[in-house]
Amino acid sequence: MIHLTGQNYNARDIIKNIFSPLIGVLSSNQADEICHRNNLSFVELLQPFAKLPNDAHFRDVSGTSVSVRGLRLNFCDVEWRPPQTVLARKMLNESVTNAHNDKTKVATIADIDLELPTSEPWFEQWRETFLTVQFPAEHEFTRHLLSCLLVLSSADPQIVETAQKLTQRVQQMQSITPQKLPKWFQPTDVLNSYVVLHEASQGDLSKAQQGFELLKSTFGDNKCFLVSINSQETNTISDIPDHWTSYIKRQPKTDPMTSSELSAPKSPQEAVSVISMPAMQMSQLLDGAAAQENDLTMLHPLSPMQESATEAINSKFSISTESIASQTINPNVWANDLDADAPHGRCLAARDVDNLRHFVQDYAVRALIPYIEHLVAILSEGVTNKKGVSKSLLSATKRWFVTSKPGAGTNNQNAVIYTNESAELQTRKLGDLYFMFGHYNLAFQSYHQAKRDFNADSAWQYYAGALEMAALSAFMLGTAHRKTYDYMEDAIMCYLTVCKLQQFATRATLLSMECLKTARLYSEVAKQLIRMTSEESDLRSALLLEQAAYCFLVTHPPMHRKYAFHIVLAGNRYSRAGQRKHAYRCYRQAYQVFQQRQWSLAEDHIQYTVAKQAYMLKQLEEASRSFAHLLRPGSLQSAQQQSSFLKEYILTQNELLKRSPELGLLPHALPQVVQSSVRVLTLVQPPSAQPPQVPASNIDINSNLTADEAIWHKIEEMLVITAASNKPFVFKPSRYLFTKQQPATECPLAVQGEPIELAVTLSNSVRCPIALSDIDLLWRLTLDNEEVLSNQCVYEQSSDSASKLAVSAAIKTSCVASLDLAEQAEQLLHFKLTPKLTGRLSILGVICRVAAKAEPTASLLGLLQFETQRIKPTAAKQSSQTLLDSRLSIKLVPQVPALCVSFSPVPAELLAGEIVPVSITLRNLGISPIEEIYLGCDNPRCLTLLDQQQTELPLTMMSSLRDLSNDKLVKDKEIRRQRVFRLLQRPGLAALDAQQGHTISMWLQAPHVAGPFTLRLLFYYALPASVNAHIKYRLVRHIWQVQVQSCLQADATCVISNAVNRELGLDVSLRNVHTAQSTEVYINALSLYSKDYALKPNNLYIMNNMEICPGQAGNRCLKSAKCCSFQCRMQPKDEEQLQEKPNLKTLLRTRLSRLDVMPAQQLEQHAPQLQEPHSFLSNEETVFFNTNISTEEFNASIATYVPHATVALSWSALTRKDDVQRVANGVHFIKLFNLYETGSCPAVGEALLRRRPSTDETHHRREFQLPEDVGNEAASEPLADDDVADFWEPNEHYVSQRCILEDESFVLSARA
Amino acid sequence: MSTYYFVIVGHNDNPIYEREFSTANKEQRKEDQRHLSQFIAHAALDLVDEHKWKTANMQLKSIDRFNQWFVSAFITASQIRFIIVHDNKNDEGIKNFFNEMYDTYIKHSMNAFYKINTPIKSAMFEKKSDIFGRKYLLS
């Protein structure tokens, strides 16, 4: 037996072991019995001791003594035959299958950590088996039996007869011609020696001695040996270590189940499915078949191919068919009659082992070496004698004149048949003998000679053999150089191309590999190994490719990319050979190089194979991980391919879950959670408003809080400060929406029993549509008593139904039932969670069932995990620590009062200046009363509240009464007063009791400027301090976004209507500028708010009524794009008699005067009376301070009062939108400052420009400073005032109007 | 029928541009070859790295072969590697193609928004390579 494994042999040892002298063994039945007591045969018994402990001395033909160090004898049963092809194939396969090495080492090459196996026992085992199962060949003699040992038992009474019988048997084998197996080195002259085994524990030594002496006298002294063994009883425990385990290789009794699982696939189809990508499977099978017919070499090296049926025939060993037919398998050698697992050598004591060792040495020195010396003498004599005597004249001439090359001449390799006695073979034999006994110098010479002879004879097989051995001799001698490596190269090429002997070429490559490795010529090794890969044997190709791959790693510089390629090729071959474990291992090793390098298709191939092999090996976790990788975003695979990946992924995951349900919820490979898209909203308005009531808009989860948020925060700040009433307070805006842009640095707060909204975007990265169902959120709730609840148990089979119920009662989740994701699409998913308990809630991920859209039945339940996001540090503070976003760990606090706000509907489109009544319904949904409610808004000009007891005058109106510059007014407080209202103020009572509702009326006026209009309302309500330490107050937001359409354009100018009595008149011209044709505008009344003047009640002069026509609601209306104008007269009022602090209502009453113009008769007028405090006149008169004005601006603003009069035009309009007619009421305000100065509403650009700070007039504190007040000299010329003159402009009124204007009498007569 | 697989490989052995040219139509082409081309091109990087110091030329000619596939390579001054895996000899065409692509690559790398070693995603580059591929490789 050849031993190459498990002993860390170096190259020399390996070659020595391969070419150790072969000794045949034939034992008698009794002797067998003795050995079997040790669970060993005689051959096996000797294995551990086959190496000579001491040097032997060998005398060569010239008489010089050569010391042979570490000679190893190769004992072999004479009945042993190399196994037949099929069996040999099976043995080779199993030698690889059964060899494992899970230990790895890490090699770092080019910054890649490669995990490599520490050793490759599968290769060593295979090599050993490969060399063992080879048939001895004709052209070489190293595998021929040199001598024979006949084993006898001392207990045999007729020991001599038995010996003779055995001798006869052996001689029969040796003398048969032509030679059959086993082959003998020198059949005519074989050394037959006799061994007598003596059982020390059983028989009498002296009796054994007697028999032995008898034997010696019959066969000769030097041929007989007595060995005493078995000095122990079987049942005693042996004190010697088991030397045999590492040497004896018996077929382990494999379980048929496991072997079929681990080794070859059952059918070619299965083999195909292991490796090919599914979608291409069919086409490839066809392709493969076609290609096979055409050209084998063109086949894709990584494509699956059926194992060639002819393989077995092709790779048959080069031995005559006759010998194969005659061979039988010796049951003693390969069958399992001896127990493989039982301990060996139970009867052997230490001294028995010594005896065996001694025997081997003794045999070699006393019998074998003298015999070898004898053989050497004979052979050298034969060689020298026949030297120069050529067989024929032809060959002689050839020898001298032709330098033939293998393959150059004729192809008939077996043309030359040498007899056993031919000089050429004698030389070769001599070389083999020298080689086996370590005399490499002479061996090289012999081989060299033989090589030349064979070459001359064109005996290529012989030639190759001699070359091979010559190269080995040189290596063993230590004189290997370029030329001798070339010998080996030539030998391989000759075997391969000329002789077509794959087996020998492979053997030569294996030998060459050892030599070249010793010489560190790794790239040569790789080259030779790669050359030996062929379509014939996948297993061999796989093993050699793997070795080649490792060679690339030890070259200088290491070629890790070549390694990766070849390990992939090896893996592919392994999988074709059915070696799944090795295929799996190889591909995984290759992946270490390819991972994260963007060689996408190569990576996919590796991952797919890994997945398939892992699946077959029942490593489902690995398999699904690899399948998951195949579904990664950015894959280049086709849609069809991806859908089959998805199918297999789902299948694998489901099987994994079935196998190990304890794994619970596995993360999904797809769809992906767009982690940055996770949004959490903790304040959700309960939908309690009854239509047509509109609930407060609050915050929408999908809203982008950008610039808006600053406005809300400002309002909130004003509210909080107002409510805190001067208590020191660090304002921090409360937050409800947490997104990527608004990260949560602290845990968001949510209230027990109130819903939390969560939105997340899922993205499907593959090219096939997928469907999600059974969507839920996975959460973990840590209660206040540190008890942990999670709904994970709902999805685990093991947990009981009671706990499931408890969990589902803790938090209610609602979401859409199913969701379809198109290929490579993204979709937003909304969740609503209602916690019923308090504690800390962590939202961990989305649970859903994923299925391919095409195959909805195969679905997989799993988890899409949320990852904690990192908050980008702001550029301002360069803190090194990374902040983690905590938007998904929410703190749940106990129930608090909850205010629900709803509004009556407001049309989406309003006319400019339109006034809309709005009722606000406030409802306390909580269980405790709300103490106080405040309302803040960003645009107080546009709203008035009905219940507000506005006793105080707005600052601007105050300043019309007296100078405020000496009042100590605080800017911020005044600003807050303008924008913050306290609602439902009930002295001594809470604003809103639990479960109580209240309605407040409010007026809303659209601005006079067309365009989009936004009004924000923020309701604030404080919580009782005792209820909750975390939340001090809560907020309700509402936002109106309205489109304002321009409707009425009004201009007014104060003129001197009568130059004689200097009566002042007011010219008003109006135009309906609404775009819709059907809109009708009615001017109801004109009011003048003035300190000094009042309207004359009966003087109304219509100057242009040409375009006035009857409308639906009255006789006189302005249709679209029509205009009219009129004039009214003013009279000065008496000096105002007001107390020191008048209230708003009185002030308004005193200053207002009213004139009906052309009212609509049939329309109800829903607008506050102008003299009411909540009319918009007071808002118009108020200067609303910008929140960020400076104190100087503020002070300047309150200190000045610009005298002016305000004209208010109340109008009604009928407007039609989508066939619904709507009545709108509104007021236009025009402020007039100077005589002949036109004021407009909506303000026209130039009119605004013309307003200038009339600094020099402020001290007059009178409106319409008439020139005649200063002096009469300017009476005839009303425009003498410089200031007024500055503003003189071309008269827009046409001539007739001008005439009428100038002659009042004419007008009167015209009316009459 | 001839096929060419052209790849530009960055400094981290990562492909930054991949392109296939083939005279065969879609059905004839084996899907399967695409990953094999990647394997071959990747394995050839070892030889490119070995050869690049041995010659002053940027053209490295045919440096490797695997079964019926040849590997030709070109290395830029900044050591970006151009590799073509092809199945028939066309030295002159490949040489011209490499030169033109080198030109195109340089222009593309001058773009301030392009980061070296990242995948090239440019319609212009795509178009150019298409033109040169048809001109030098497939004609």
Interface residues (C-beta under 8 A of the other chain):
Chain A: M277 M280 Q284 D287 T297 M298 H300 P301 L302 S303 F552 P557 M559 H560 R561 K562 A564 F565 H566 V568 F594 R597 Q598 W599 S600 L601 A602 D604 H605 S638
Chain B: N12 D13 N14 P15 K30 E31 D32 Q33 R34 H35 L36 Q38 F39 I40 H42 A43 A44 L45 D46 L47 D49 E50 F66 N67 Q68 P119
